[in-house]
């Protein structure tokens, strides 16, 4: 009897602990928990000074507020030939969809490079290769390297040098409101879902 009670208590304690780390049994990984927390609490991203071709350095949060559109954001580096290629293709498709539906005044795309080697010329060449329309899709780098790590951490981006001059990194599509709050994170392959969600948020904001 005493053994059964002990086992029952251990089981209850285990369930309570699992409920805590799984957000009430709704998620089973730390990344899923983080994404759920983003959706429910919309954390404020840290500000960072960005540099883009043809512009002086500017504040990311100030730019979001001034522009007023929902932004879909990814993190890349221009020499990447693996996951960034997939991201690039998805953002090309998003740009086409935005233009096709006439949504340029509601949603835009931002690709931010974490590679110190990506200067204005490199970003400009990459934007040209991607056939990016600057009114819809902007490429930028982080002008202040000290602000890079806090920015990547806020978006959940992990970047590790690969020992050959490049980087190994994860990738996702992040939805930012004009007030600089992160509201959603979608995986590669879910670009259309991210766009529909962004449009829904833009519609709510316009009411």
C-alpha positions in Angstrom: 0.0 0.0 0.0 2.8 2.4 1.0 4.6 1.6 -2.3 1.5 2.3 -4.3 1.0 5.7 -2.6 4.7 6.6 -3.2 4.4 5.7 -6.9 1.2 7.7 -7.2 2.9 10.7 -5.6 5.9 10.4 -8.0 3.6 10.2 -10.9 1.7 13.3 -9.9 4.9 15.2 -9.3 6.1 14.1 -12.7 2.9 15.2 -14.4 3.0 18.6 -12.6 6.6 19.1 -13.7 5.8 18.1 -17.3 2.8 20.4 -17.3 5.1 23.3 -16.2 7.6 22.8 -19.0 5.0 22.0 -21.6 2.8 25.1 -21.0 0.0 23.0 -19.6 0.6 20.0 -21.9 0.2 22.1 -25.0 3.8 21.7 -26.2 6.5 19.2 -25.8 9.7 21.0 -26.8 11.4 24.1 -25.6 11.2 25.7 -29.1 7.5 25.0 -29.3 7.1 26.5 -25.9 9.0 29.6 -27.0 6.8 30.0 -30.1 3.7 29.6 -28.0 4.9 32.3 -25.6 5.6 34.6 -28.6 2.1 34.2 -29.8 0.6 34.8 -26.4 2.8 37.6 -25.2 4.3 39.3 -28.3 7.7 40.2 -26.8 9.3 43.5 -27.7 12.5 42.9 -29.8 15.6 44.8 -28.9 16.5 47.7 -31.1 19.5 47.6 -33.5 21.0 49.9 -36.0 20.8 48.4 -39.5 22.7 49.3 -42.7 21.1 48.8 -46.1 22.2 49.6 -49.6 21.7 53.3 -50.5 20.8 54.4 -46.9 22.6 55.6 -43.8 22.4 53.4 -40.7 18.9 53.4 -39.2 17.0 52.1 -36.2 15.1 48.9 -36.8 12.3 49.7 -34.4 12.0 53.3 -35.7 11.9 52.0 -39.2 9.1 49.5 -38.3 7.1 52.3 -36.7 7.6 54.8 -39.5 6.8 52.3 -42.2 3.6 51.0 -40.5 3.4 47.7 -42.3 3.5 44.2 -40.8 7.0 42.8 -41.5 8.0 39.2 -42.3 11.7 38.9 -41.2 14.3 36.3 -41.8 18.0 36.0 -41.0 20.6 35.1 -43.7 24.0 35.6 -45.0 24.6 36.2 -48.7 27.3 33.5 -49.2 25.0 30.8 -47.8 24.1 28.1 -50.3 22.0 25.8 -48.1 19.1 27.0 -45.8 19.4 30.6 -47.1 18.6 29.4 -50.6 15.4 27.9 -49.3 14.6 31.1 -47.4 15.4 33.1 -50.5 13.0 31.1 -52.7 10.2 31.4 -50.1 10.7 35.1 -49.9 10.7 35.4 -53.7 7.4 33.6 -53.7 6.1 35.8 -50.9 7.1 38.9 -52.9 5.3 37.7 -56.0 2.2 36.9 -53.9 2.3 40.3 -52.2 2.6 42.1 -55.6 0.0 39.9 -57.3 -2.6 40.6 -54.6 -1.7 44.3 -54.3 -0.7 44.0 -50.7 2.4 46.2 -50.8 0.8 48.7 -48.4 0.1 46.1 -45.8 3.0 43.7 -45.7 6.7 43.8 -46.4 9.8 41.6 -46.2 13.0 42.1 -44.4 16.1 39.9 -44.7 18.8 40.7 -42.1 22.3 39.4 -42.6 24.3 38.3 -39.5 27.6 38.1 -41.5 30.0 41.0 -40.8 31.3 40.4 -44.4 28.0 41.4 -45.9 28.6 45.1 -46.6 26.3 47.3 -48.8 27.8 46.0 -52.0 27.3 42.4 -51.1 23.7 43.0 -50.0 23.0 45.0 -53.2 24.4 42.2 -55.4 22.4 39.6 -53.4 19.2 41.6 -53.7 19.7 41.8 -57.4 20.2 38.1 -57.7 16.9 37.6 -55.7 15.1 40.1 -58.0 14.1 41.9 -54.8 11.8 44.9 -55.2 13.1 47.3 -52.6 9.6 48.7 -51.9 8.5 45.2 -50.8 11.7 43.3 -49.8 14.7 45.0 -48.2 18.1 43.5 -47.3 20.1 44.9 -44.4 22.9 44.1 -42.1 23.5 44.9 -38.4 25.6 48.0 -38.3 26.6 47.6 -34.6 28.1 44.2 -34.0 27.4 44.5 -30.2 23.7 44.6 -31.0 23.8 41.4 -33.1 23.8 38.8 -30.4 20.8 40.3 -28.4 18.9 40.6 -31.7 19.6 37.0 -32.7 18.7 35.8 -29.2 15.4 37.6 -29.3 14.4 35.9 -32.5 15.8 32.5 -31.4 18.4 32.4 -34.2 21.5 30.3 -33.4 24.6 31.0 -35.6 27.8 28.9 -35.3 30.9 29.3 -37.5 31.3 26.2 -39.7 35.1 26.3 -39.6 35.3 27.0 -43.4 34.4 30.7 -43.4 30.6 30.2 -43.3 28.0 29.5 -40.7 25.6 26.9 -39.6 22.3 28.4 -38.5 18.6 27.7 -38.0 16.0 29.5 -39.9 12.4 30.7 -39.6 10.0 33.4 -40.8 9.2 35.9 -38.0 6.2 38.3 -37.9 6.8 41.8 -36.5 4.2 44.4 -35.8 5.0 48.1 -36.5 5.4 48.6 -32.7 8.4 46.2 -32.8 6.7 43.2 -31.1 7.4 39.7 -32.3 4.0 38.0 -32.7 4.6 34.8 -34.6 7.4 32.4 -35.8 6.8 30.0 -38.7 9.0 27.3 -40.1 10.4 27.0 -43.6 7.7 25.8 -45.9 5.0 27.8 -44.0 5.5 31.1 -45.9 1.9 31.2 -47.1 0.7 30.6 -43.6 2.9 33.4 -42.3 1.5 35.7 -45.0 -2.1 34.9 -44.1 -1.4 35.6 -40.5 0.4 38.8 -41.3 -2.6 40.0 -43.4 -5.0 39.1 -40.6 -2.9 41.2 -38.2 -2.8 44.1 -40.6 -6.6 43.9 -41.0 -7.1 44.0 -37.3 -4.7 46.9 -36.9 -6.5 48.9 -39.6 -9.9 48.7 -37.8 
